[in-house]
Amino acid sequence: MSERNFKVNFKYLIAIFWTLLIFTGCMVSSSMLKVNGVDNIVGFDKLAHFILYSVCSWLWMTALISNKTRKNATLYTISGLIILGFIIECLQAGLTKDRSFEFYDILANVAGTIFGTTIFLKLR
């Protein structure tokens, strides 16, 4: 495997790992994720969604830009993460006991995705 292929594959692995981290974190009991004092801050949950999806979009752009055009990498990243966020919210409503579908989580996910992608494109 060439050094370039290794770097590209490593970027994909990092993006996949972060995506799985988001999925797992959103599907486990919310009591497992509580941090004393922090979880009581109004809007902290939405800020966490925003940051997680900003980082995730950056990682996916980094991976995809290696093999795709700028336009396709952007399209795949934004559409993929918006769909993922919606699916996770639906699964939370149906498969978890202490989590529910939250429209504002989806908005935070979308905002984070667009922000992360935009910052990536501006800096690249």
GROMACS elastic network, one bead per residue, 0.5 to 0.9 nm:
[ bonds ]
;  ai    aj funct       b0    kb
    1     4     6  0.82376   500
    1     5     6  0.62726   500
    1     6     6  0.65173   500
    2     5     6  0.52542   500
    2     6     6  0.62502   500
    2     7     6  0.87315   500
    3     6     6  0.50573   500
    3     7     6  0.62416   500
    3     8     6  0.87105   500
    4     7     6  0.51443   500
    4     8     6  0.62423   500
    4     9     6  0.85958   500
    5     8     6  0.50898   500
    5     9     6  0.60124   500
    5    10     6  0.83961   500
    6     9     6  0.51430   500
    6    10     6  0.59760   500
    6    11     6  0.85803   500
    7    10     6  0.50529   500
    7    11     6  0.62132   500
    7    12     6  0.87550   500
    8    11     6  0.51463   500
    8    12     6  0.64241   500
    8    13     6  0.87512   500
    8    62     6  0.88193   500
    8    63     6  0.63021   500
    8    64     6  0.85480   500
    8    66     6  0.66201   500
    8    67     6  0.83416   500
    9    12     6  0.51080   500
    9    13     6  0.62154   500
    9    14     6  0.87234   500
    9    63     6  0.79281   500
   10    14     6  0.62314   500
   10    15     6  0.86637   500
   10    63     6  0.83331   500
   11    14     6  0.52010   500
   11    15     6  0.62823   500
   11    16     6  0.86342   500
   11    59     6  0.72624   500
   11    60     6  0.79950   500
   11    62     6  0.68006   500
   11    64     6  0.85593   500
   12    15     6  0.50884   500
   12    16     6  0.60465   500
   12    17     6  0.84502   500
   12    59     6  0.80296   500
   12    60     6  0.72512   500
   12    62     6  0.83641   500
   12    63     6  0.52033   500
   12    64     6  0.77854   500
   13    16     6  0.50853   500
   13    17     6  0.59664   500
   13    18     6  0.85675   500
   13    63     6  0.87079   500
   14    17     6  0.50597   500
   14    18     6  0.61924   500
   14    19     6  0.85934   500
   14    59     6  0.71298   500
   14    60     6  0.86368   500
   14    63     6  0.85428   500
   15    18     6  0.52244   500
   15    19     6  0.61672   500
   15    20     6  0.86482   500
   15    56     6  0.65501   500
   15    57     6  0.84373   500
   15    58     6  0.86152   500
   15    59     6  0.50858   500
   15    60     6  0.54329   500
   15    61     6  0.88974   500
   15    62     6  0.84777   500
   15    63     6  0.71238   500
   16    19     6  0.50463   500
   16    20     6  0.61392   500
   16    21     6  0.85052   500
   16    56     6  0.89073   500
   16    59     6  0.87965   500
   16    60     6  0.82310   500
   17    20     6  0.51429   500
   17    21     6  0.61130   500
   17    22     6  0.87399   500
   18    22     6  0.63000   500
   18    23     6  0.86625   500
   18    52     6  0.84905   500
   18    55     6  0.83589   500
   18    56     6  0.63254   500
   18    59     6  0.81268   500
   19    22     6  0.51633   500
   19    23     6  0.62487   500
   19    24     6  0.86293   500
   19    53     6  0.87471   500
   19    56     6  0.65606   500
   19    81     6  0.88789   500
   20    24     6  0.59527   500
   20    25     6  0.83227   500
   21    24     6  0.51952   500
   21    25     6  0.59431   500
   21    26     6  0.84796   500
   22    25     6  0.51176   500
   22    26     6  0.60836   500
   22    27     6  0.86116   500
   22    49     6  0.88669   500
   22    52     6  0.71179   500
   22    53     6  0.82928   500
   22    56     6  0.86617   500
   23    26     6  0.52563   500
   23    27     6  0.62470   500
   23    28     6  0.88273   500
   23    84     6  0.85521   500
   23    85     6  0.87318   500
   23    88     6  0.68875   500
   24    27     6  0.51719   500
   24    28     6  0.61749   500
   25    28     6  0.56870   500
   25    29     6  0.83905   500
   25    30     6  0.84033   500
   25    33     6  0.77022   500
   26    29     6  0.80850   500
   26    30     6  0.79413   500
   26    88     6  0.71276   500
   26    89     6  0.82737   500
   26    92     6  0.74369   500
   26    99     6  0.85436   500
   27    30     6  0.82348   500
   27    88     6  0.76329   500
   27    91     6  0.78257   500
   27    92     6  0.62280   500
   27    95     6  0.81273   500
   27    96     6  0.68363   500
   27    99     6  0.80825   500
   28    31     6  0.83982   500
   28    32     6  0.70937   500
   28    33     6  0.81525   500
   28    96     6  0.76389   500
   28    99     6  0.87961   500
   29    32     6  0.55838   500
   29    33     6  0.73661   500
   29    96     6  0.73017   500
   29    97     6  0.76076   500
   29    98     6  0.63749   500
   29    99     6  0.73348   500
   30    33     6  0.53074   500
   30    34     6  0.66094   500
   30    98     6  0.66980   500
   30    99     6  0.69518   500
   31    34     6  0.54068   500
   31    98     6  0.83998   500
   32    35     6  0.87860   500
   33    39     6  0.87593   500
   34    37     6  0.86828   500
   34    38     6  0.78368   500
   34    39     6  0.60116   500
   35    38     6  0.55332   500
   35    39     6  0.57958   500
   35    40     6  0.87527   500
   36    39     6  0.65864   500
   36    40     6  0.79036   500
   37    40     6  0.56026   500
   37    41     6  0.72101   500
   38    41     6  0.56066   500
   38    44     6  0.73092   500
   39    42     6  0.79450   500
   39    43     6  0.88541   500
   39    44     6  0.63940   500
   39    45     6  0.72773   500
   40    43     6  0.86401   500
   40    44     6  0.76082   500
   41    44     6  0.54929   500
   41    45     6  0.84300   500
   42    45     6  0.78905   500
   42    46     6  0.89088   500
   43    46     6  0.52858   500
   43    47     6  0.62438   500
   43    48     6  0.86510   500
   44    47     6  0.50113   500
   44    48     6  0.60924   500
   44    49     6  0.86573   500
   45    48     6  0.50965   500
   45    49     6  0.63481   500
   45    50     6  0.87141   500
   45   105     6  0.79416   500
   46    49     6  0.50288   500
   46    50     6  0.61669   500
   46    51     6  0.86664   500
   46   104     6  0.72861   500
   46   105     6  0.59450   500
   46   107     6  0.85848   500
   46   108     6  0.56679   500
   46   109     6  0.81877   500
   47    51     6  0.61628   500
   47    52     6  0.85205   500
   47   108     6  0.72363   500
   47   112     6  0.88849   500
   48    51     6  0.52066   500
   48    52     6  0.60034   500
   48    53     6  0.85106   500
   48   108     6  0.85554   500
   49    52     6  0.52063   500
   49    53     6  0.60932   500
   49    54     6  0.83978   500
   49   105     6  0.66352   500
   49   106     6  0.84272   500
   49   108     6  0.57483   500
   49   109     6  0.55679   500
   49   112     6  0.72426   500
   50    53     6  0.54370   500
   50    54     6  0.60129   500
   50    55     6  0.86857   500
   50   105     6  0.85066   500
   50   107     6  0.86480   500
   50   109     6  0.53992   500
   50   110     6  0.78138   500
   50   111     6  0.64477   500
   50   113     6  0.74926   500
   50   115     6  0.86099   500
   51    54     6  0.50023   500
   51    55     6  0.61902   500
   51    56     6  0.84592   500
   51   108     6  0.87587   500
   51   109     6  0.84504   500
   51   112     6  0.61310   500
   51   113     6  0.88110   500
   51   116     6  0.85577   500
   52    55     6  0.53799   500
   52    56     6  0.61157   500
   52    57     6  0.86831   500
   52   109     6  0.79969   500
   52   112     6  0.74118   500
   52   113     6  0.87513   500
   53    57     6  0.59409   500
   53    58     6  0.84193   500
   53    81     6  0.76465   500
   53    85     6  0.88817   500
   53   108     6  0.82819   500
   53   109     6  0.56274   500
   53   110     6  0.77337   500
   53   111     6  0.82501   500
   53   113     6  0.51580   500
   53   114     6  0.87579   500
   53   115     6  0.88188   500
   53   116     6  0.74004   500
   54    57     6  0.52861   500
   54    58     6  0.62789   500
   54    59     6  0.87217   500
   54   109     6  0.80194   500
   54   110     6  0.89793   500
   54   111     6  0.80577   500
   54   114     6  0.74097   500
   54   115     6  0.61141   500
   54   117     6  0.72475   500
   55    58     6  0.50803   500
   55    59     6  0.62012   500
   55    60     6  0.86776   500
   55   112     6  0.80586   500
   55   113     6  0.80698   500
   55   116     6  0.63009   500
   55   117     6  0.89602   500
   56    59     6  0.50937   500
   56    60     6  0.61739   500
   56    61     6  0.85341   500
   56    77     6  0.88970   500
   56    81     6  0.82141   500
   56   112     6  0.87931   500
   56   113     6  0.74451   500
   56   116     6  0.77394   500
   57    60     6  0.51073   500
   57    61     6  0.60110   500
   57    62     6  0.84679   500
   57    74     6  0.89593   500
   57    77     6  0.61110   500
   57    78     6  0.72665   500
   57    81     6  0.73671   500
   57   112     6  0.79261   500
   57   113     6  0.53613   500
   57   114     6  0.78071   500
   57   115     6  0.84382   500
   57   116     6  0.54695   500
   57   117     6  0.56075   500
   57   120     6  0.85188   500
   58    61     6  0.51506   500
   58    62     6  0.61340   500
   58    63     6  0.86991   500
   58    77     6  0.87362   500
   58   113     6  0.82149   500
   58   116     6  0.53468   500
   58   117     6  0.57968   500
   58   118     6  0.88874   500
   58   119     6  0.80888   500
   58   120     6  0.60199   500
   59    62     6  0.50609   500
   59    63     6  0.62865   500
   59    64     6  0.86113   500
   59   116     6  0.89709   500
   60    63     6  0.50578   500
   60    64     6  0.58873   500
   60    65     6  0.82486   500
   60    73     6  0.80032   500
   60    74     6  0.89888   500
   60    76     6  0.87093   500
   60    77     6  0.61048   500
   60   117     6  0.88441   500
   61    64     6  0.51389   500
   61    65     6  0.56690   500
   61    66     6  0.85817   500
   61    70     6  0.86305   500
   61    73     6  0.59808   500
   61    74     6  0.67622   500
   61    76     6  0.87203   500
   61    77     6  0.64317   500
   61   116     6  0.89486   500
   61   117     6  0.68834   500
   61   120     6  0.73058   500
   61   121     6  0.85921   500
   62    65     6  0.56343   500
   62    66     6  0.70383   500
   62    73     6  0.87803   500
   62   120     6  0.81700   500
   63    66     6  0.58914   500
   63    67     6  0.77688   500
   63    73     6  0.85946   500
   64    67     6  0.56130   500
   64    68     6  0.57186   500
   64    69     6  0.82953   500
   64    70     6  0.85003   500
   64    72     6  0.83447   500
   64    73     6  0.52613   500
   64    74     6  0.84650   500
   64    76     6  0.83087   500
   64    77     6  0.81007   500
   65    68     6  0.51477   500
   65    69     6  0.63292   500
   65    70     6  0.60490   500
   65    72     6  0.83259   500
   65    73     6  0.55879   500
   65    74     6  0.84148   500
   66    69     6  0.82278   500
   66    73     6  0.88641   500
   67    73     6  0.83806   500
   68    71     6  0.79353   500
   68    72     6  0.59237   500
   68    73     6  0.56442   500
   69    72     6  0.52271   500
   69    73     6  0.60575   500
   69    74     6  0.84950   500
   70    73     6  0.52212   500
   70    74     6  0.61600   500
   70    75     6  0.86059   500
   70   121     6  0.84346   500
   71    74     6  0.52184   500
   71    75     6  0.61508   500
   71    76     6  0.86514   500
   72    76     6  0.59459   500
   72    77     6  0.83138   500
   73    76     6  0.52599   500
   73    77     6  0.59763   500
   73    78     6  0.85284   500
   74    77     6  0.51996   500
   74    78     6  0.60552   500
   74    79     6  0.83428   500
   74   117     6  0.69781   500
   74   118     6  0.89524   500
   74   121     6  0.86564   500
   75    78     6  0.54705   500
   75    79     6  0.59061   500
   75    80     6  0.80290   500
   76    79     6  0.54337   500
   76    80     6  0.55453   500
   76    81     6  0.82116   500
   77    80     6  0.52707   500
   77    81     6  0.60358   500
   77    82     6  0.84636   500
   77   113     6  0.79924   500
   77   117     6  0.77668   500
   78    81     6  0.54484   500
   78    82     6  0.61101   500
   78    83     6  0.85698   500
   78   110     6  0.80092   500
   78   113     6  0.62239   500
   78   114     6  0.67499   500
   78   117     6  0.75367   500
   79    82     6  0.52272   500
   79    83     6  0.61118   500
   79    84     6  0.85078   500
   80    83     6  0.52414   500
   80    84     6  0.60653   500
   80    85     6  0.86407   500
   81    85     6  0.60182   500
   81    86     6  0.85295   500
   81   109     6  0.79198   500
   81   110     6  0.77609   500
   81   113     6  0.68907   500
   82    85     6  0.51828   500
   82    86     6  0.62893   500
   82    87     6  0.86774   500
   82   106     6  0.77666   500
   82   109     6  0.70490   500
   82   110     6  0.59110   500
   82   113     6  0.75852   500
   83    86     6  0.51666   500
   83    87     6  0.61465   500
   83    88     6  0.85905   500
   84    87     6  0.51326   500
   84    88     6  0.60950   500
   84    89     6  0.86385   500
   85    88     6  0.51646   500
   85    89     6  0.62712   500
   85    90     6  0.87280   500
   85   105     6  0.82282   500
   85   106     6  0.61034   500
   85   109     6  0.64247   500
   85   110     6  0.79889   500
   86    89     6  0.52027   500
   86    90     6  0.63050   500
   86    91     6  0.86736   500
   86   101     6  0.89688   500
   86   103     6  0.89348   500
   86   106     6  0.63789   500
   86   109     6  0.89363   500
   87    90     6  0.50988   500
   87    91     6  0.61113   500
   87    92     6  0.85578   500
   88    91     6  0.50301   500
   88    92     6  0.60663   500
   88    93     6  0.86860   500
   88   101     6  0.86005   500
   89    92     6  0.50761   500
   89    93     6  0.64412   500
   89    94     6  0.88932   500
   89    99     6  0.88393   500
   89   100     6  0.71185   500
   89   102     6  0.66794   500
   89   103     6  0.82300   500
   89   105     6  0.79130   500
   89   106     6  0.74812   500
   90    93     6  0.52320   500
   90    94     6  0.64740   500
   90    95     6  0.85522   500
   90   100     6  0.80308   500
   90   101     6  0.59433   500
   90   102     6  0.89441   500
   91    94     6  0.51023   500
   91    95     6  0.55217   500
   91    96     6  0.74776   500
   91   100     6  0.85911   500
   91   101     6  0.80818   500
   92    95     6  0.54720   500
   92    96     6  0.52226   500
   92    97     6  0.81708   500
   92    98     6  0.85036   500
   92    99     6  0.56099   500
   92   100     6  0.54213   500
   92   101     6  0.61793   500
   93    96     6  0.63773   500
   93    97     6  0.81251   500
   93    98     6  0.88580   500
   93    99     6  0.63712   500
   93   102     6  0.87347   500
   94    97     6  0.82865   500
   94    99     6  0.89509   500
   94   100     6  0.79208   500
   94   101     6  0.86495   500
   95    99     6  0.86376   500
   96    99     6  0.56949   500
   96   100     6  0.75820   500
   97   100     6  0.81084   500
   99   102     6  0.88942   500
  101   105     6  0.82304   500
  101   106     6  0.89531   500
  102   105     6  0.53467   500
  102   106     6  0.68526   500
  103   106     6  0.52009   500
  103   107     6  0.64753   500
  103   108     6  0.88251   500
  104   108     6  0.61320   500
  104   109     6  0.84752   500
  105   108     6  0.50505   500
  105   109     6  0.61075   500
  105   110     6  0.86105   500
  106   110     6  0.61240   500
  106   111     6  0.85084   500
  107   110     6  0.51007   500
  107   111     6  0.60335   500
  107   112     6  0.84564   500
  108   111     6  0.50687   500
  108   112     6  0.59824   500
  108   113     6  0.84442   500
  109   112     6  0.51390   500
  109   113     6  0.60375   500
  109   114     6  0.86066   500
  110   113     6  0.50531   500
  110   114     6  0.61404   500
  110   115     6  0.84256   500
  111   114     6  0.52621   500
  111   115     6  0.59676   500
  111   116     6  0.85144   500
  112   115     6  0.50155   500
  112   116     6  0.59544   500
  112   117     6  0.83931   500
  113   116     6  0.53128   500
  113   117     6  0.60829   500
  113   118     6  0.84450   500
  114   117     6  0.51972   500
  114   118     6  0.59167   500
  114   119     6  0.84970   500
  115   118     6  0.51458   500
  115   119     6  0.60886   500
  115   120     6  0.84925   500
  116   119     6  0.52545   500
  116   120     6  0.61101   500
  116   121     6  0.86600   500
  117   120     6  0.50633   500
  117   121     6  0.62024   500
  117   122     6  0.86430   500
  118   121     6  0.51216   500
  118   122     6  0.61292   500
  118   123     6  0.86172   500
  119   122     6  0.50857   500
  119   123     6  0.61259   500
  119   124     6  0.84946   500
  120   123     6  0.53266   500
  120   124     6  0.60102   500
  121   124     6  0.52591   500
